[in-house]
Amino acid sequence: QWQLVESGGGLVQAGGSLRLSCAASGHTLDYVAVGWFRQAPGKEREGVSCISNNGGSTNYADSVKGRFTISRDNAKNTVYLQMNSLKPEDTAIYYCAARGLRGCPAPMSTEYFGAWGQGTQVTVSS
């Protein structure tokens, strides 16, 4: 059974950086795409970034392009989200999710991802 655990969230000032990790257990990530989503208070969960099983394809929400970078280390069964130039509007709970297919969906909707982590809080102060 899939288990995904996010870590690396915290409180940071605007302009700062954080690196989120998503560690998987119970199943290899080698054959699945993994996405990062976020949910701010009172808002719907939105897709942030996705990476295909072999890392050959990535996509990003327009709001994070040029600031966030998704990567993966299949040997460690872990996916990362490097977040730079953080803004207060990036404040949210960040979730990673695995999809039962190799490629990333478009659009990046929650319905295409079947296994979810518990989330990690990211707070960006102004």
N, C-alpha and C positions, 0 to 999 in steps of 0.2 A: 504494500500500500504506500502511495506517495506521502512523503512528509517534506514540506518546504519550510525553511526557517530563515527569516530575514534578520539582518543585524546591520549596525552601522549608523542608525539614525541618531538624532540628537538635536541640540540647540546650537545654532550658528548665526553669526551676524550676516547681514546682506553683503554679498560679494565674496563670501566664504565658500568653502568646499566641503563635501562629504562623499564618502564612498560606501554605498550599500552593498551588502552581500546577500546572496540567496543560496543557501546550502541545501542540497537535496539528499534524502536518504530513502531507503526502501525501493529505489528504482534508479536506474541510470538515466542521466540526462542526454546521453549520446544521440538519441534518436528523436528528440522532441525540441520544438521551439519553446522559448521562455520569454515571458513578457513582464514588464513592470507597469503597474497601475498605481494611481493615487486617488485618494478621496479626502477632500477638504470638508469641514463641517457644513452641513446643509446642502452639499453638492453631490452629484452623482459620481460614481467611480469612473475615472477616465484613463484611457491608455496613454502611457508615457513613452514606452520604447519596447521593441521586440527584437529578438535575435534568433536566427534559424539554428538548427541543430548543430551545424558545423561552423557557425559564425560567419558564414559567407554572405549573409544578407541581414541587414539591420534596417529598422525604420524608427522614426521619432515623431512625436507630436510637434507641430509647428512651434508651440510655446517653449520647447526645450532644445530645439535644433541649434547646434553650435555651442551649447553649454553642457549638455549631458552626453555621456558616452557609455554604451552598453558593451559588455564583453563577457566572455565565458572561458572557463578552464574545465574542460570535460574530465581531465585527469583528477581534478579535485571535486568534480560534480557540483560546481559552483558557478553562478552567474553574478556579475557585478554591474553596478550602475554608478559611474563616476559623475558627480554633480558639481559643476563649477559655476562661478558667478551667480550664486543662489540669490533669489529674490524673495521678498515676503510672500508673494503669491504662490511660491512653491511649497508653502507650508501645507502639510497633509500627512495622512497615514499612507505609507508606501507599501504596496503588496507585490510580491512576485507570484507568478502563476505559470504552470506548465500546460502545454497543449499536446494532444495526442498525435500530432503530426510534425513533420520536419520543418515546414515553412511557417512564416508569420502570416496571419490573416490580414486582409484589408477590406473594410476598416478593422481596426483593432478593438473588437468588442469583447466584453467579458464573457459572452455566451460561447466563445470559441476556446475557452480555457477551462479545464476541468479540475485542476488541482491547485489549491491556493495556500499561501502561507498566512500567518496570523497578523502580519503587518508590523511595520516599525515607524515610529513617529519622527517626522522631520519638521522642525520649527525654525523659521528664518526670521530673525528680528530686524527691524529697520533702524 
